[in-house]
Amino acid sequence: MCDCVNFIKVDKTPDELNKEFIKHFVSFRKENNLTQDLLGIYSHVNRVKIARIESGMHSPTVKNLLDIIGPLGYTIKIEKIKKDKGN
């Protein structure tokens, strides 16, 4: 284990975090009343690429994500993981 000042032990694996991201990505699209086709039209990102992101077959780059969500008025934010009070 690292003795680094900013290191925290996270409760989720990268795979679990990826699954959570996919769930939030799909929810984002549906909450904005968008089909994959319509999101593709607005973002100029191929619907197939959007479908592959949602199925977990494709890991988007940050630029891909910004291309997809930017035209809808969204951006990406880096957020620190909060420690559980029990840790």
Secondary structure as the mmCIF struct_conf table of DSSP 4:
data_model
#
loop_
_struct_conf.conf_type_id
_struct_conf.id
_struct_conf.beg_label_comp_id
_struct_conf.beg_label_asym_id
_struct_conf.beg_label_seq_id
_struct_conf.end_label_comp_id
_struct_conf.end_label_asym_id
_struct_conf.end_label_seq_id
TURN_TY1_P TURN_TY1_P1 VAL A 5 ASN A 6
BEND BEND1 ASP A 11 LYS A 12
HELX_RH_AL_P HELX_RH_AL_P1 PRO A 14 GLU A 31
TURN_TY1_P TURN_TY1_P2 ASN A 32 ASN A 33
HELX_RH_AL_P HELX_RH_AL_P2 GLN A 36 SER A 43
TURN_TY1_P TURN_TY1_P3 HIS A 44 HIS A 44
HELX_RH_AL_P HELX_RH_AL_P3 ARG A 47 SER A 55
TURN_TY1_P TURN_TY1_P4 GLY A 56 GLY A 56
BEND BEND2 MET A 57 MET A 57
HELX_RH_AL_P HELX_RH_AL_P4 VAL A 62 ILE A 69
HELX_RH_3T_P HELX_RH_3T_P1 GLY A 70 LEU A 72
TURN_TY1_P TURN_TY1_P5 GLY A 73 GLY A 73
HELX_LH_PP_P HELX_LH_PP_P1 LYS A 80 ASP A 84
TURN_TY1_P TURN_TY1_P6 LYS A 85 GLY A 86
#
